């Protein structure tokens, strides 16, 4: 885990006094992710992939989730405890202000390393760029006249005092070749380093020290995600450095095996407050996601939850100990965690599996849902002794009424007991069928594919419309979460989350508090078209390597199909003319030519028809990367 803490500068400081303070730590984790399956049928495997997001996790064995830690500052409620593999330590129950937390802002593959990247966090416009191989985050405004730096460019920094920039080198070198970089405003060419200090004012080179510095924010890159500490106050940065990111060993393994594209990232048309409620709510699954992955409205019913005590949460989290290296002694305990009572008869996921595979869920099956402060939700299910399902989601509060979600679908299977080596077992491993089966399973279980991402889209589409409308109704009627009618214990965890968020927001800045509130009139004012709420291209595809490449591949195929259709039309036209000529009185052409022409017309017609079907199929695929409406009344 690389942590960049670059203290802000003051106008009177020299560059020698502003040397960056970069602190880094490395967490070693196992390199191998054993992708094997306890799945015995292809149908079951497909169901597992489809259900992955809603906590409908793929099959994992007795090792699953972790982490989101914290401590310190302000008022009370329960706080995540930092535990040790050797001992468990407690701190007083505190909640930090919302803006004094780490939040994920993007996956690395969605960012350009050769130019500035605009992001938003807690309604703050920020810019991310790479400098010396690490991410730098500044407020996205030039201190001159507040033009966005994200519209600027990266230029090489000189090896000495950054005020003495070699302008010829800077202008001649492309930003893609820049390693040690400054960011240059596109408006008047002002330049800034990673501390936010102005290093060059072209209109008055000797005045750069007098320019107002730009706020900068600590950054971390971990498991393919870039995280930003949302408070630019340097007085909080020691606290930031001491807080571990809520990332489990299974996510780290998934990243090592599949890269950052294994993470599904999407922007959503509703706020952080409603996203958290939704992710912590299991009872909506059979209704909101009816027909997805075998879920059915008939599975909706009693779903009793029991909040777990601090000691229970601490004990439950100890599964991580077997993943820790010798130099790793600490892991985090959930801030809140709830157990599903009688899970084999009440949990929608277990009911879905049991409806297809009666022996697939044991009577002692258990399920828990965890919330790690401030932005992490984790699902863990044990359907059979030692067989776990595990899904991890991270939330980012971008602005009021808007949020970003990150989904990791992690899979782990322990080593199977050795099988006696016989001629039969050896031949079975060498058979073409075994090789095909292994390849198919590997493809189906790969989370870094457009197929896996399209399944996640179905889940988020199922919630998108009514969650945005929910915020609109609450805004128009001046309602809050305290006005909810929640007589069932199935809402106990999301109510605990809302109390936490309410307290954290009240301790925070005004803009951060408004980001997670319904009261901002512009957030849920209504009038957003369904095509915008369920937009896939701008919310995901354009920032996703695998989906964008698949869409472009389909577009190229469609262009090729159109060319072939045009050629067939031409061939069919020429053949028709030849046939007419052969049938005219006087027999201009022979009967053999007429027969060939008729055959050509038939082939052209059949080919054109087949290509038209292919084109329609490609159009549907391309459209699936842009927008698909989701109407619950049509889901039977």
C-alpha positions as CSV (number, residue, x, y, z in Angstrom):
1,X,0.0,0.0,0.0
2,X,1.6,3.3,-1.1
3,X,0.7,6.3,0.9
4,X,1.5,9.8,-0.3
5,X,1.3,12.6,2.3
6,X,2.5,15.9,0.8
7,X,2.2,18.7,3.3
8,X,0.7,21.9,1.9
9,X,3.0,24.8,1.3
10,X,2.7,28.5,2.2
11,X,3.4,31.3,-0.3
12,X,6.6,32.4,1.6
13,X,8.3,28.9,1.6
14,X,11.1,28.0,-0.7
15,X,11.1,24.7,-2.7
16,X,13.9,23.3,-0.5
17,X,11.5,23.7,2.4
18,X,8.8,22.0,0.6
19,X,10.4,18.6,-0.1
20,X,7.6,16.0,-0.3
21,X,7.2,13.7,2.6
22,X,6.2,10.4,1.2
23,X,5.4,7.6,3.5
24,X,4.8,4.1,2.2
25,X,4.1,0.7,3.6
26,X,3.9,-2.6,1.9
27,X,1.5,-5.4,2.7
28,X,2.6,-8.7,1.5
29,X,-0.1,-11.1,0.5
30,X,-0.2,-14.6,-1.1
31,X,0.2,-14.5,-4.8
32,X,-2.0,-17.3,-5.8
33,X,-5.8,-17.2,-5.9
34,X,-7.0,-20.7,-6.2
35,X,-9.9,-20.5,-8.7
36,X,-11.6,-23.8,-8.2
37,X,-15.2,-24.6,-7.7
38,X,-17.5,-26.5,-5.4
39,X,-20.0,-26.1,-8.2
40,X,-21.2,-29.3,-9.7
41,X,-23.3,-28.1,-12.7
42,X,-22.9,-25.4,-15.3
43,X,-26.3,-24.1,-14.4
44,X,-25.3,-23.7,-10.7
45,X,-22.1,-21.9,-11.8
46,X,-24.1,-19.5,-13.9
47,X,-26.4,-18.8,-11.0
48,X,-23.5,-18.0,-8.7
49,X,-22.0,-15.5,-11.2
50,X,-25.4,-13.8,-11.7
51,X,-26.1,-13.6,-8.0
52,X,-22.7,-12.4,-7.0
53,X,-23.4,-8.7,-6.5
54,X,-26.4,-8.7,-4.2
55,X,-24.4,-10.5,-1.6
56,X,-25.3,-13.4,-3.8
57,X,-21.7,-14.4,-3.7
58,X,-19.9,-17.1,-5.6
59,X,-18.8,-20.0,-3.7
60,X,-15.8,-19.5,-1.5
61,X,-14.4,-21.6,1.3
62,X,-13.9,-20.9,4.9
63,X,-12.2,-17.6,4.5
64,X,-13.9,-14.4,3.6
65,X,-14.1,-10.8,4.4
66,X,-12.3,-8.2,6.5
67,X,-11.4,-4.8,7.3
68,X,-12.4,-1.3,7.6
69,X,-10.8,0.1,10.5
70,X,-10.7,3.3,12.5
71,X,-10.5,5.0,15.7
72,X,-10.2,8.5,17.1
73,X,-12.0,11.7,17.3
74,X,-15.4,13.1,18.3
75,X,-18.6,11.7,19.6
76,X,-19.9,8.2,20.2
77,X,-21.6,5.2,18.7
78,X,-19.7,2.0,18.0
79,X,-16.3,2.3,16.4
80,X,-14.4,-0.3,14.4
81,X,-11.9,-1.9,16.7
82,X,-8.3,-2.7,15.6
83,X,-7.5,-6.3,16.5
84,X,-4.2,-8.1,16.6
85,X,-3.4,-11.7,15.6
86,X,-1.8,-11.8,19.0
87,X,-4.2,-9.8,21.1
88,X,-7.3,-7.7,20.7
89,X,-7.1,-4.0,21.7
90,X,-10.0,-1.8,22.4
91,X,-10.4,2.0,22.1
92,X,-13.2,4.3,23.2
93,X,-16.2,4.3,20.9
94,X,-15.8,7.3,18.7
95,X,-17.0,8.5,15.3
96,X,-14.8,10.7,13.1
97,X,-16.2,13.6,11.0
98,X,-17.3,12.3,7.6
99,X,-14.6,14.2,5.8
100,X,-11.8,12.7,8.0
101,X,-11.9,9.3,6.3
102,X,-10.4,7.5,3.4
103,X,-12.7,7.0,0.4
104,X,-12.1,5.1,-2.9
105,X,-12.4,7.5,-5.9
106,X,-11.5,5.4,-8.9
107,X,-10.0,2.2,-10.1
108,X,-6.6,2.7,-11.6
109,X,-7.5,1.5,-15.1
110,X,-10.1,4.2,-15.4
111,X,-7.4,6.9,-14.9
112,X,-5.0,8.3,-17.4
113,X,-1.4,8.3,-16.2
114,X,-0.3,10.9,-18.8
115,X,-2.7,13.6,-18.0
116,X,-4.8,15.1,-15.2
117,X,-8.0,13.3,-14.1
118,X,-11.1,15.1,-12.7
119,X,-12.8,13.4,-9.8
120,X,-15.3,14.5,-7.1
121,X,-15.5,13.5,-3.5
122,X,-17.9,14.9,-0.9
123,X,-18.9,17.6,-3.3
124,X,-15.2,18.7,-3.7
125,X,-13.9,19.1,-7.2
126,X,-10.5,17.4,-7.2
127,X,-7.8,16.5,-9.8
128,X,-5.7,13.3,-9.7
129,X,-2.4,12.9,-11.6
130,X,0.7,10.7,-11.4
131,X,4.0,12.2,-10.1
132,X,7.1,10.0,-9.5
133,X,4.9,6.9,-9.9
134,X,2.4,7.8,-7.2
135,X,-0.9,9.6,-7.3
136,X,-1.2,13.2,-6.3
137,X,-4.6,14.8,-5.5
138,X,-5.2,18.6,-5.5
139,X,-8.2,20.8,-5.4
140,X,-9.3,21.2,-9.0
141,X,-8.9,25.0,-9.3
142,X,-5.9,27.2,-10.2
143,X,-5.3,29.8,-7.6
144,X,-5.0,32.5,-10.3
145,X,-8.6,32.7,-11.5
146,X,-9.9,29.2,-10.4
147,X,-9.9,27.5,-13.8
148,X,-10.0,23.7,-13.5
149,X,-6.5,22.1,-13.5
150,X,-8.1,18.9,-14.8
151,X,-8.3,20.7,-18.1
152,X,-4.6,21.3,-18.1
153,X,-1.5,19.1,-18.8
154,X,1.4,17.5,-17.1
155,X,4.9,18.9,-17.8
156,X,8.3,17.7,-16.6
157,X,9.7,19.1,-13.4
158,X,13.3,20.3,-13.5
159,X,15.9,18.4,-11.5
160,X,16.7,21.5,-9.3
161,X,14.5,24.2,-8.0
162,X,11.1,23.8,-9.6
163,X,10.9,27.6,-10.1
164,X,13.7,27.2,-12.6
165,X,11.7,25.2,-15.2
166,X,13.3,24.6,-18.5
167,X,10.6,25.9,-20.7
168,X,12.0,24.5,-23.9
169,X,12.1,21.0,-22.4
170,X,8.6,21.4,-20.9
171,X,7.1,22.4,-24.2
172,X,8.9,19.9,-26.3
173,X,8.3,16.9,-24.0
174,X,4.8,15.2,-24.1
175,X,3.1,14.6,-20.9
176,X,3.1,10.9,-21.6
177,X,6.9,10.9,-21.1
178,X,6.7,12.9,-17.9
179,X,7.8,11.0,-14.8
180,X,8.5,13.8,-12.3
181,X,5.7,16.1,-13.2
182,X,4.1,19.5,-12.4
183,X,0.6,20.3,-13.4
184,X,0.1,23.2,-15.7
185,X,-3.1,25.2,-15.9
186,X,-4.4,25.5,-19.5
187,X,-5.7,29.0,-19.0
188,X,-2.5,31.0,-18.3
189,X,0.1,28.4,-17.9
190,X,0.6,28.6,-14.1
191,X,2.3,25.5,-12.7
192,X,2.0,23.7,-9.4
193,X,3.8,20.8,-7.7
194,X,2.3,17.9,-5.8
195,X,2.2,19.9,-2.6
196,X,0.0,22.5,-4.3
197,X,2.7,25.1,-4.4
198,X,2.8,27.4,-7.4
199,X,6.2,26.9,-9.1
200,X,5.9,29.1,-12.1
201,X,3.9,32.2,-13.2
202,X,4.9,32.8,-16.8
203,X,3.6,36.4,-16.8
204,X,5.8,37.2,-13.7
205,X,8.4,34.4,-13.0
206,X,9.6,36.0,-9.8
207,X,6.1,36.1,-8.3
208,X,5.4,32.4,-8.0
209,X,6.3,32.3,-4.3
210,X,3.6,34.9,-3.7
211,X,0.8,32.9,-5.3
212,X,-1.7,31.2,-3.2
213,X,-1.1,27.4,-2.9
214,X,-3.8,24.9,-3.8
215,X,-5.1,22.5,-1.1
216,X,-3.7,19.0,-1.5
217,X,-5.0,15.7,-0.2
218,X,-3.3,12.4,0.9
219,X,-3.6,9.6,-1.6
220,X,-3.2,5.8,-1.4
221,X,-3.3,3.2,-4.2
222,X,-4.3,-0.2,-2.9
223,X,-5.6,-3.3,-4.8
224,X,-6.3,-1.4,-8.0
225,X,-8.2,1.5,-6.3
226,X,-7.1,5.0,-5.6
227,X,-8.1,6.3,-2.2
228,X,-8.2,9.9,-1.0
229,X,-8.3,11.3,2.5
230,X,-11.0,13.9,2.2
231,X,-9.5,16.5,4.6
232,X,-6.8,18.8,3.3
233,X,-5.9,19.9,6.9
234,X,-2.4,18.7,7.5
235,X,-3.2,18.4,11.3
236,X,-5.3,15.3,10.5
237,X,-2.7,13.5,8.3
238,X,-1.0,11.6,11.1
239,X,-4.4,10.2,11.9
240,X,-4.9,9.3,8.2
241,X,-1.6,7.5,8.0
242,X,-2.6,5.3,11.0
243,X,-5.9,4.2,9.6
244,X,-5.8,0.9,7.5
245,X,-7.9,0.7,4.4
246,X,-10.9,-1.6,4.6
247,X,-9.6,-4.2,2.1
248,X,-9.7,-7.9,2.7
249,X,-6.9,-10.4,1.7
250,X,-9.4,-11.9,-0.7
251,X,-9.7,-8.6,-2.6
252,X,-6.0,-8.3,-2.7
253,X,-5.7,-11.8,-4.1
254,X,-8.4,-11.1,-6.7
255,X,-6.5,-8.0,-7.8
256,X,-3.2,-9.9,-8.1
257,X,-4.9,-12.5,-10.3
258,X,-7.2,-10.4,-12.5
259,X,-6.1,-6.8,-12.1
260,X,-8.2,-3.7,-11.4
261,X,-10.7,-4.6,-14.2
262,X,-12.0,-7.3,-11.8
263,X,-13.6,-4.4,-9.9
264,X,-16.9,-3.3,-11.3
265,X,-17.2,0.5,-10.9
266,X,-20.3,2.5,-11.7
267,X,-21.7,6.0,-11.0
268,X,-25.2,6.0,-9.5
269,X,-28.1,8.5,-9.6
270,X,-28.6,8.5,-5.9
271,X,-26.6,9.5,-2.9
272,X,-24.2,7.8,-0.5
273,X,-26.9,7.7,2.2
274,X,-29.4,5.7,0.0
275,X,-26.6,3.5,-1.5
276,X,-25.5,2.4,2.0
277,X,-29.1,1.6,3.0
278,X,-29.6,-0.4,-0.1
279,X,-26.5,-2.5,0.2
280,X,-27.2,-3.3,3.9
281,X,-30.8,-4.4,3.1
282,X,-31.2,-8.1,2.2
283,X,-35.0,-8.1,2.3
284,X,-35.3,-6.2,-1.0
285,X,-33.5,-8.9,-3.0
286,X,-36.4,-11.1,-4.1
287,X,-38.5,-8.1,-5.0
288,X,-36.1,-5.6,-6.6
289,X,-34.2,-8.3,-8.4
290,X,-37.0,-10.8,-9.2
291,X,-35.9,-13.1,-12.1
292,X,-32.2,-12.2,-11.8
293,X,-30.1,-15.3,-11.1
294,X,-33.1,-17.4,-9.9
295,X,-34.4,-14.9,-7.3
296,X,-38.2,-14.9,-7.0
297,X,-40.7,-12.7,-5.3
298,X,-42.1,-15.8,-3.6
299,X,-38.9,-15.9,-1.5
300,X,-39.7,-12.6,0.1
301,X,-40.8,-13.0,3.7
302,X,-39.5,-12.9,7.3
303,X,-35.8,-12.0,7.5
304,X,-34.9,-11.5,11.1
305,X,-31.5,-9.9,11.9
306,X,-29.6,-9.8,15.1
307,X,-27.0,-7.1,15.8
308,X,-23.8,-8.7,16.9
309,X,-21.9,-7.6,20.0
310,X,-18.4,-6.1,20.0
311,X,-16.9,-9.3,21.2
312,X,-18.8,-11.4,18.6
313,X,-17.6,-9.1,15.8
314,X,-14.1,-9.4,17.1
315,X,-14.2,-13.2,17.2
316,X,-15.9,-13.5,13.9
317,X,-13.2,-11.4,12.2
318,X,-10.4,-13.7,13.3
319,X,-10.6,-15.7,10.0
320,X,-8.1,-13.1,8.7
321,X,-5.3,-14.4,11.0
322,X,-4.5,-17.3,8.7
323,X,-3.9,-14.8,5.8
324,X,-1.5,-12.6,7.7
325,X,2.2,-12.7,7.1
326,X,4.6,-12.7,10.1
327,X,5.1,-8.9,9.8
328,X,1.3,-8.3,9.7
329,X,-0.3,-8.3,13.1
330,X,-3.4,-6.1,12.8
331,X,-6.7,-6.4,11.1
332,X,-10.0,-4.6,11.5
333,X,-13.4,-5.5,13.0
334,X,-16.7,-4.3,11.5
335,X,-18.2,-1.2,12.9
336,X,-21.6,-2.9,12.7
337,X,-22.5,-6.5,11.9
338,X,-25.7,-8.4,11.9
339,X,-26.5,-12.1,11.7
340,X,-29.4,-13.5,9.7
341,X,-31.4,-15.7,12.1
342,X,-32.6,-19.1,10.7
343,X,-30.7,-18.2,7.6
344,X,-31.4,-21.5,5.8
345,X,-35.1,-20.7,5.9
346,X,-35.1,-16.9,5.6
347,X,-32.1,-15.7,3.6
348,X,-33.2,-15.1,-0.1
349,X,-29.9,-16.4,-1.4
350,X,-30.1,-19.6,0.4
351,X,-33.8,-20.0,-0.6
352,X,-32.8,-19.5,-4.2
353,X,-30.0,-22.1,-4.1
354,X,-32.2,-24.6,-2.2
355,X,-35.0,-24.2,-4.8
356,X,-32.7,-25.6,-7.4
357,X,-30.4,-27.8,-5.4
358,X,-32.2,-29.1,-2.3
359,X,-29.0,-30.4,-0.7
360,X,-27.1,-27.2,-1.5
361,X,-27.9,-25.5,1.8
362,X,-27.3,-27.1,5.2
363,X,-29.7,-26.7,8.2
364,X,-26.9,-24.9,10.0
365,X,-26.2,-22.4,7.2
366,X,-25.4,-18.9,8.4
367,X,-25.1,-15.5,6.9
368,X,-23.8,-12.1,8.2
369,X,-23.7,-8.6,6.8
370,X,-21.0,-6.1,7.9
371,X,-20.5,-2.4,7.7
372,X,-17.0,-1.0,8.0
373,X,-16.6,2.7,8.7
374,X,-17.1,4.8,6.6
375,X,-17.8,3.1,3.2
376,X,-17.5,-0.6,3.1
377,X,-20.2,-3.4,3.0
378,X,-19.3,-7.0,3.1
379,X,-21.5,-10.2,2.8
380,X,-20.4,-13.5,4.2
381,X,-22.5,-16.7,3.9
382,X,-21.7,-20.3,5.0
383,X,-24.2,-22.5,3.0
384,X,-22.4,-25.7,3.8
385,X,-19.9,-26.4,6.5
386,X,-16.6,-24.8,5.4
387,X,-18.1,-23.4,2.1
388,X,-18.5,-19.6,2.1
389,X,-19.8,-16.9,-0.2
390,X,-18.1,-13.5,-0.1
391,X,-18.8,-10.2,-1.8
392,X,-17.2,-6.8,-1.0
393,X,-18.6,-3.4,-2.0
394,X,-17.1,0.1,-1.5
395,X,-19.0,3.3,-1.7
396,X,-17.8,6.8,-2.6
397,X,-19.9,9.9,-1.9
398,X,-19.2,12.0,-5.0
399,X,-21.8,14.8,-4.6
400,X,-25.4,15.3,-3.3
401,X,-27.7,12.8,-4.9
402,X,-24.8,11.0,-6.6
403,X,-22.5,8.2,-5.6
404,X,-20.0,5.7,-7.0
405,X,-19.9,2.0,-6.2
406,X,-17.1,-0.5,-6.4
407,X,-17.9,-4.2,-6.5
408,X,-15.3,-7.0,-5.9
409,X,-16.5,-10.6,-6.3
410,X,-13.9,-12.7,-4.5
411,X,-13.4,-16.4,-4.8
412,X,-11.3,-18.7,-2.7
413,X,-11.1,-22.5,-2.4
414,X,-8.7,-24.3,-0.2
415,X,-6.5,-27.2,-1.4
416,X,-8.5,-30.3,-1.9
417,X,-7.3,-33.5,-0.3
418,X,-4.8,-35.4,-2.6
419,X,-6.4,-38.0,-4.9
420,X,-4.7,-41.3,-5.3
421,X,-2.7,-41.3,-8.5
422,X,-4.1,-44.1,-10.7
423,X,-4.1,-44.6,-14.4
424,X,-7.8,-43.6,-14.4
425,X,-7.2,-40.3,-12.6
426,X,-4.3,-39.5,-14.8
427,X,-6.2,-40.2,-18.0
428,X,-9.1,-38.1,-16.7
429,X,-6.8,-35.1,-16.3
430,X,-5.5,-35.5,-19.8
431,X,-8.8,-35.9,-21.5
432,X,-10.0,-33.2,-23.9
433,X,-13.2,-32.9,-21.9
434,X,-11.4,-32.1,-18.7
435,X,-9.4,-29.4,-20.5
436,X,-12.5,-27.9,-22.0
437,X,-14.3,-28.0,-18.7
438,X,-11.4,-26.2,-17.0
439,X,-11.3,-23.5,-19.7
440,X,-15.0,-22.9,-19.5
441,X,-15.0,-22.7,-15.7
442,X,-12.0,-20.3,-15.8
443,X,-13.9,-18.1,-18.2
444,X,-17.1,-18.1,-16.3
445,X,-15.5,-17.4,-13.0
446,X,-13.3,-14.5,-14.4
447,X,-14.7,-11.3,-12.9
448,X,-12.7,-9.1,-15.3
449,X,-15.0,-9.7,-18.3
450,X,-17.8,-7.7,-19.9
451,X,-20.2,-10.7,-19.1
452,X,-19.6,-10.4,-15.4
453,X,-20.0,-6.6,-15.6
454,X,-23.3,-6.9,-17.5
455,X,-24.7,-9.1,-14.7
456,X,-23.7,-6.4,-12.2
457,X,-25.5,-3.8,-14.3
458,X,-28.8,-5.8,-14.0
459,X,-28.5,-5.6,-10.2
460,X,-27.9,-1.8,-10.1
461,X,-30.5,-1.1,-12.8
462,X,-33.1,-2.9,-10.6
463,X,-32.6,-0.4,-7.9
464,X,-31.6,2.8,-9.8
465,X,-35.0,4.3,-10.7
466,X,-36.8,4.0,-7.4
467,X,-33.9,5.0,-5.2
468,X,-33.6,8.2,-7.1
469,X,-37.3,8.7,-6.8
470,X,-37.1,7.9,-3.1
471,X,-34.7,10.8,-2.6
472,X,-37.0,13.0,-4.6
473,X,-40.0,12.2,-2.4
474,X,-38.0,12.7,0.8
475,X,-36.8,16.1,-0.5
476,X,-40.2,17.3,-1.6
477,X,-41.9,16.3,1.6
478,X,-39.0,17.3,4.0
479,X,-38.6,13.7,5.3
480,X,-35.5,12.0,6.8
481,X,-34.7,8.5,7.7
482,X,-36.2,9.1,11.1
483,X,-39.6,9.2,9.4
484,X,-39.2,5.6,8.1
485,X,-41.7,3.0,9.2
486,X,-39.4,0.1,10.1
487,X,-41.3,-2.4,12.3
488,X,-39.2,-5.4,11.2
489,X,-35.8,-6.4,12.4
490,X,-34.7,-6.7,8.8
491,X,-34.1,-3.0,8.9
492,X,-32.0,-2.9,12.0
493,X,-28.6,-2.8,10.3
494,X,-29.5,0.0,7.8
495,X,-31.0,2.0,10.7
496,X,-27.7,1.6,12.6
497,X,-25.8,2.8,9.4
498,X,-28.1,5.9,9.1
499,X,-27.5,6.8,12.7
500,X,-23.8,6.5,12.2
501,X,-23.9,8.6,9.0
502,X,-26.1,11.2,10.6
503,X,-23.6,11.6,13.5
504,X,-20.6,11.6,11.3
505,X,-22.1,14.2,8.9
506,X,-23.0,16.6,11.8
507,X,-19.4,16.6,12.9
508,X,-18.2,17.3,9.4
509,X,-18.0,20.3,7.0
510,X,-21.2,21.9,5.6
511,X,-20.5,20.7,2.1
512,X,-19.8,17.1,3.3
513,X,-23.0,17.0,5.3
514,X,-25.1,18.3,2.4
515,X,-23.5,15.5,0.2
516,X,-25.3,12.8,2.3
517,X,-28.6,14.8,2.8
518,X,-31.9,15.0,0.9
519,X,-32.2,18.7,1.6
520,X,-30.1,19.9,-1.3
521,X,-32.7,21.0,-3.8
522,X,-30.5,20.3,-6.8
523,X,-29.8,16.7,-5.7
524,X,-33.3,15.2,-5.9
525,X,-35.2,17.9,-7.7
526,X,-36.7,15.5,-10.1
527,X,-37.0,15.6,-13.9
528,X,-34.1,13.2,-14.6
529,X,-34.9,11.0,-17.6
530,X,-34.9,7.2,-17.2
531,X,-32.2,7.1,-19.9
532,X,-30.0,9.2,-17.7
533,X,-30.7,7.4,-14.5
534,X,-30.0,4.0,-16.1
535,X,-27.2,5.3,-18.4
536,X,-24.5,2.7,-18.7
537,X,-22.0,4.3,-21.1
538,X,-21.2,7.4,-19.1
539,X,-21.6,5.8,-15.7
540,X,-19.4,2.7,-16.5
541,X,-18.5,1.8,-20.0
542,X,-16.3,4.7,-21.0
543,X,-14.2,4.2,-17.9
544,X,-14.0,0.4,-18.1
545,X,-11.3,-1.2,-20.3
546,X,-13.0,-4.6,-20.8
547,X,-16.5,-3.2,-21.6
548,X,-15.3,-0.4,-23.9
549,X,-13.1,-2.8,-25.8
550,X,-15.9,-5.3,-26.2
551,X,-18.3,-2.5,-27.4
552,X,-15.8,-1.3,-29.9
553,X,-15.1,-4.8,-31.1
554,X,-18.9,-5.3,-31.7
555,X,-19.0,-2.0,-33.5
556,X,-16.3,-3.1,-35.9
557,X,-18.1,-6.4,-36.5
558,X,-21.3,-4.5,-37.2
559,X,-19.4,-2.3,-39.7
560,X,-18.0,-5.4,-41.4
561,X,-21.5,-6.9,-41.6
562,X,-22.8,-3.7,-43.2
563,X,-20.1,-3.9,-45.9
564,X,-21.0,-7.5,-46.6
565,X,-24.7,-6.6,-46.8
566,X,-23.9,-3.9,-49.3
567,X,-21.9,-6.3,-51.4
568,X,-24.7,-8.8,-51.4
569,X,-27.2,-6.2,-52.5
570,X,-24.9,-5.3,-55.4
571,X,-24.4,-9.0,-56.3
572,X,-28.1,-9.6,-56.1
573,X,-28.9,-6.6,-58.3
574,X,-26.4,-7.7,-60.9
575,X,-27.8,-11.3,-60.9
576,X,-31.4,-10.0,-61.2
577,X,-30.4,-7.9,-64.2
578,X,-28.8,-11.0,-65.8
579,X,-31.8,-13.1,-65.1
580,X,-34.2,-10.6,-66.6
581,X,-31.9,-10.4,-69.7
582,X,-31.9,-14.2,-70.1
583,X,-35.7,-14.3,-69.9
584,X,-36.4,-11.6,-72.5
585,X,-37.5,-12.6,-76.0
586,X,-34.5,-13.2,-78.2
587,X,-32.5,-15.1,-75.5
588,X,-29.7,-12.6,-75.0
589,X,-28.2,-14.9,-72.4
590,X,-28.2,-18.6,-72.2
591,X,-30.4,-20.7,-69.8
592,X,-27.2,-21.7,-68.0
593,X,-26.5,-18.0,-67.2
594,X,-30.1,-17.6,-66.1
595,X,-29.8,-20.5,-63.8
596,X,-26.6,-19.2,-62.3
597,X,-28.2,-15.7,-61.9
598,X,-31.2,-17.2,-60.1
599,X,-28.9,-19.2,-57.8
600,X,-26.9,-16.0,-57.1
601,X,-30.1,-14.1,-56.2
602,X,-31.2,-16.8,-53.8
603,X,-27.8,-16.9,-52.1
604,X,-27.7,-13.1,-51.9
605,X,-31.1,-13.1,-50.3
606,X,-30.3,-15.8,-47.8
607,X,-27.0,-14.2,-47.0
608,X,-28.5,-10.7,-46.6
609,X,-31.2,-12.2,-44.3
610,X,-28.6,-13.9,-42.1
611,X,-26.4,-10.8,-41.9
612,X,-29.4,-8.7,-41.0
613,X,-30.0,-11.0,-38.0
614,X,-26.4,-10.8,-37.1
615,X,-26.5,-7.0,-37.3
616,X,-29.6,-6.8,-35.1
617,X,-27.8,-9.0,-32.5
618,X,-24.7,-6.8,-32.6
619,X,-26.9,-3.7,-32.2
620,X,-28.5,-5.2,-29.1
621,X,-25.0,-6.0,-27.7
622,X,-23.7,-2.5,-28.4
623,X,-26.9,-1.0,-26.9
624,X,-26.3,-3.0,-23.7
625,X,-23.2,-1.0,-23.1
626,X,-25.1,2.2,-23.3
627,X,-28.6,1.9,-21.9
628,X,-31.2,-0.7,-21.1
629,X,-34.5,0.2,-19.5
630,X,-35.6,-1.7,-16.4
631,X,-39.4,-1.9,-15.8
632,X,-40.3,-4.0,-12.8
633,X,-43.9,-4.5,-14.0
634,X,-42.5,-6.5,-17.0
635,X,-40.4,-8.8,-14.8
636,X,-42.3,-12.1,-14.6
